[in-house]
């Protein structure tokens, strides 16, 4: 259960956001009062039975050169790599706090990001990093979209045991040391259906932003299709969209687009 004494007397106010079912605990840490170096506290807050519950925790912090800084932690309590849906949610959070209007430039672990948000604050287009290097592992593609991803095209994805198959790949000899996020994608004609096993959560999540981005880019490379493109993607928690430009060598103007919604807020006693 939550170690109340380790959190007192801070009693931080938290917000719960979700983007296509990818859910996060967010804390406004501009005052630098939340002690995030204790991995146990982060892990306990993300616990779905004894804490708030979430796929990760994010701190919104001040930065001299950007509107804010995003600090992301995996549900296991460790500092994480870039989280795409988390990035979209923290943009909505920043708008809710009155830090930004409808556009922003913020800093994340993989560098600066531009984003725009609807006036209502429930749809965010987040610019992701450019991607050039994509390698092949058997029939799968491996690339980094802010976090490392393994992408494999399959059929019968609805019935697939994503947990067992994803866990096996994430923990094989090649990837065990650093971990990798494992994505399975099925072509549905007018859209892609994607399911993801995430490292750090060590389970399947309802959506993964950097994951669907990796899928869209990997399949465009596989198909040899260049130019400006938009890929519609279905995940367990809803629908996302990835747009980009591909010149045959590098993916640029990559945007992850989708909903970002406040679910509830409260205080940690």
C-alpha atoms as one frame of an Amber mdcrd trajectory, in Angstrom:
protein
   0.000   0.000   0.000   1.056   3.663  -0.302   3.730   4.681   2.162   1.887
   7.701   3.524   4.776   8.856   5.719   7.135   8.994   2.717   4.738  11.371
   0.923   3.777  13.647   3.843   3.805  16.565   4.236   3.741  17.255   0.485
   0.232  15.894  -0.141   0.461  16.594  -3.894  -2.596  17.259  -5.995  -2.752
  14.837  -8.923  -4.656  14.672 -12.187  -5.579  11.518 -14.095  -5.527  11.801
 -17.905  -6.032   9.269 -20.662  -5.310   9.261 -24.368  -7.041   6.429 -26.244
  -6.968   4.362 -23.065  -3.295   5.020 -22.310  -3.652   6.513 -18.805  -1.338
   8.614 -16.684  -0.981  10.304 -13.314   0.070  13.945 -13.779   1.458  16.323
 -11.171   2.200  20.031 -11.517   5.742  20.126 -10.141   6.710  23.680 -11.058
   7.269  24.305  -7.344   9.689  21.321  -7.206   7.977  19.894  -4.100   7.264
  16.366  -5.334  10.081  13.955  -4.480  10.350  11.929  -7.676  13.731  10.345
  -6.952  12.012   7.708  -4.817  11.035   5.103  -7.427   8.830   3.377  -4.862
   6.490   6.364  -4.604   6.080   6.585  -8.382   5.483   2.843  -8.634   2.911
   2.909  -5.825   1.017   5.837  -7.332   0.758   3.942 -10.644  -0.467   0.773
  -8.918  -4.058   0.061  -9.960  -5.035  -1.495  -6.633  -3.115   0.457  -4.002
  -2.554   3.773  -5.771  -4.154   6.098  -8.310  -3.408   3.733 -11.192  -1.793
   4.450 -14.535   0.558   3.311 -17.283   2.977   5.989 -16.107   3.459   9.197
 -14.140   4.404  12.609 -15.511   5.690  15.747 -13.869   5.174  19.129 -15.509
   8.146  21.326 -14.622   9.424  24.799 -15.424  12.081  25.296 -18.096  13.840
  28.548 -18.972  13.746  27.990 -22.754  10.412  26.204 -23.247   6.815  26.487
 -22.080   7.445  23.547 -19.756   9.420  20.343 -19.337   7.881  16.856 -19.359
   9.425  14.300 -17.001   8.036  10.818 -17.621   8.237   7.723 -15.416   7.188
   4.200 -16.328   4.722   2.399 -14.083   7.626   0.426 -12.579   8.904   3.690
 -11.084  11.889   4.166 -13.377  12.557   7.222 -15.502  11.260   6.422 -18.985
  11.970   7.328 -22.581   9.526   9.404 -24.640   5.828   8.613 -24.292   3.717
   9.854 -27.214   0.273   9.638 -25.659   1.752  10.976 -22.449   3.112  13.918
 -24.418  -0.347  14.623 -25.800  -1.876  14.377 -22.333   0.631  16.730 -20.743
  -0.131  19.295 -23.452  -3.818  19.095 -22.479  -2.749  19.376 -18.842  -0.677
  22.492 -19.577  -3.706  24.073 -21.268  -5.866  23.150 -18.275  -3.356  24.870
 -15.974  -3.376  27.998 -18.151   0.304  27.658 -19.088  -0.389  27.539 -22.838
  -3.174  28.494 -25.229  -3.541  26.357 -28.369   0.107  25.848 -29.321   3.233
  24.974 -27.395   6.897  24.075 -27.546   8.013  21.901 -24.643  10.999  19.773
 -23.721  10.931  15.992 -23.264  13.667  13.414 -22.789  14.173  13.025 -26.553
  14.336  16.763 -27.203  11.937  19.615 -27.983   8.385  18.990 -29.232   5.839
  21.233 -30.913   2.135  20.557 -30.350  -1.211  22.142 -31.067  -4.452  21.537
 -29.233  -8.077  22.272 -30.010  -9.789  25.145 -28.238 -11.857  22.593 -26.300
  -8.623  20.958 -25.168  -9.548  17.370 -26.031  -7.579  16.708 -29.256  -3.811
  17.110 -29.527  -1.471  16.925 -32.528   2.041  16.239 -31.252   5.132  16.485
 -33.444   7.446  13.528 -32.973  11.155  13.200 -33.769  12.391  12.590 -37.318
  13.268   8.968 -38.052  15.921   7.721 -40.472  17.342   4.476 -39.095  15.114
   1.423 -39.406  16.612  -2.053 -39.093  15.202  -5.509 -39.735  14.939  -8.407
 -37.293  13.622 -11.407 -39.208  10.241 -10.291 -40.555   9.988  -7.374 -38.108
  11.194  -3.775 -38.213  13.068  -2.105 -35.363  13.154   1.687 -34.981  13.221
   4.466 -32.410  10.409   7.042 -32.379  11.460   8.483 -29.033  11.306   4.992
 -27.542  12.606   1.756 -29.119  10.025  -0.327 -30.969   9.704  -3.722 -32.617
   7.007  -3.869 -35.315   5.621  -7.087 -36.782   2.755  -7.440 -39.246   0.338
 -10.254 -38.382  -3.124 -11.601 -39.086  -5.722 -12.640 -36.505  -4.525  -9.962
 -34.094  -7.803  -9.795 -32.187  -7.336 -13.373 -30.961  -3.567 -13.198 -30.458
  -2.031 -13.601 -26.989  -0.153 -10.297 -27.153   1.025 -10.516 -23.557   2.860
 -13.833 -23.981   4.225 -13.131 -27.463   5.246  -9.580 -26.593   6.844 -10.602
 -23.310   8.889 -13.308 -25.061  10.272 -10.857 -27.625  10.915  -8.110 -25.075
  12.904 -10.580 -22.935  14.794 -12.453 -25.636  18.598 -12.400 -25.864  18.611
  -9.425 -28.251  16.408  -7.069 -26.245  16.404  -8.227 -22.629  19.130  -5.881
 -21.350  17.587  -2.586 -22.511  14.044  -3.750 -23.234  11.916  -2.921 -26.251
   8.259  -2.167 -26.911   6.646  -4.844 -29.058   3.928  -3.921 -31.568   1.757
  -6.227 -33.631  -0.100  -4.670 -36.563  -2.842  -5.956 -38.840  -3.853  -4.254
 -42.080  -7.610  -3.696 -42.094  -7.738  -1.978 -45.473  -8.660   1.573 -44.551
  -6.779   1.482 -41.237  -4.307  -0.491 -39.157  -5.193  -2.386 -35.994  -2.340
  -2.267 -33.460  -1.707  -3.917 -30.106   1.384  -3.237 -27.988   3.322  -4.848
 -25.152   5.138  -2.023 -23.341   8.392  -2.280 -21.463   8.274  -0.525 -18.080
   4.601  -1.448 -17.780   5.555  -5.045 -18.660   2.086  -5.696 -19.994  -0.159
  -4.890 -22.913  -1.541  -1.346 -22.806  -4.694   0.004 -24.423  -2.583   2.265
 -26.651   1.017   3.338 -27.207   1.725   6.615 -28.980   5.351   6.048 -29.931
   4.263   2.510 -30.849   1.572   3.441 -33.364   3.984   6.022 -34.771   6.592
   3.304 -35.245   4.012   1.040 -36.898   2.909   3.716 -39.372   6.494   4.491
 -40.384   7.622   0.870 -40.573   4.722  -0.153 -42.804   5.252   2.856 -45.073
   8.870   1.774 -45.479   7.800  -1.838 -46.060   5.365  -0.742 -48.780   7.910
   1.625 -50.339   5.395   4.462 -50.323   6.815   7.986 -50.278   5.361  11.483
 -49.960   2.941  12.970 -47.445   0.794  10.333 -45.793  -1.852   9.899 -43.104
  -2.377   6.567 -41.374  -5.509   5.855 -39.342  -4.905   3.454 -36.473  -7.258
   1.504 -34.234  -6.051   0.520 -30.763  -7.837  -1.181 -27.890  -8.644   2.194
 -26.331  -9.877   4.032 -29.404  -8.431   5.627 -32.531  -5.254   7.538 -33.304
  -3.798   9.136 -36.416  -0.199   9.425 -37.621   0.802  11.829 -40.395   4.272
  12.217 -41.895   6.362  12.914 -44.962   8.711  10.236 -46.332  11.323  10.941
 -49.000  12.562   7.363 -49.196  15.370   8.033 -46.704  13.940   9.925 -43.757
  10.556  10.453 -42.099   9.913  14.120 -41.256   6.953  16.237 -40.106   5.792
  13.261 -38.048   2.661  13.979 -36.014   0.820  11.764 -33.536  -2.792  12.913
 -33.294  -5.593  11.869 -30.976  -7.730  12.521 -27.895  -6.397  13.609 -24.513
  -8.928  13.793 -21.715  -8.990  14.646 -18.021 -10.605  11.763 -16.134 -10.463
  12.964 -12.513  -8.275  14.745  -9.991  -7.632  14.471  -6.295  -5.214  14.748
  -3.395  -2.805  12.139  -2.097  -3.210  11.962   1.668
